[in-house]
């Protein structure tokens, strides 16, 4: 499996995943030109994309979808409820609606619910014959019933949206601070460290912290807080990096 986050943040989100038999995008925010350029960096043409997995219908996750599916013909994988929220998919025929694990070629796609102020928001567990990826952003918490299913995977792309102190003391209005801190908001650095302490296992090779707030977080703070929290749970794990808004991450091969 090959993984690279193409963009991550409030302006747009998109991640490229290549399994043994499929080329996949998770979400498709930003714009079509940006997505095309970042895929080209990987030697991938837009028309080679087999599937797009949608996590929810917010604009920063769907921004390039309309143009992309007009120019190409990927299969969009989405839950029935999310499809109804995305205008571009209402007349698009190449869609697979899923609410539970499905197999596409030799790749299994297992959606799991997250908690966000968007209809039916989901994360994804993607596995092929030899490797696995957990993708989870835009959530206020992770239900513990998913701990076992998501434990000990090769790669985690997980939200570390804000530092609680920076958010509370920052310039956002009170209602927005409350939204972000709520169970339907976003994960703090501390919360991300806690959940990773329940998920990281012997097989885990890489963690990417995603969807960092431009105003309410800082890369050094996020890394330090997550690592400190992991150590509090007796977990030493150093291979953690940051996904940025307009910069593709390194290519992760597992």
Secondary structure, 3 states (H helix, E strand, C coil): CEEEEEECCCCCCEEEEECCCCEEEECCCCCHHHHHHHHHHCCCCHHHCCEEECCCCCHHHHCCHHHHHHHCCCEEEECHHHHHHCHHHCCCCCEEECCCCEEECCEEEEEEECCCCCCCCEEEEEECCCCEEEEECCCCCCCHHHHHHHCCCCEEEEECCECHHHHHCCCCCHHHHHHHHCCCCCCEHHHHHHHHHHHCCCCCCEEEEECCCCCCCCHHHHHHHHHHHHHHCCCCCCCEEECECCECCCCEEC
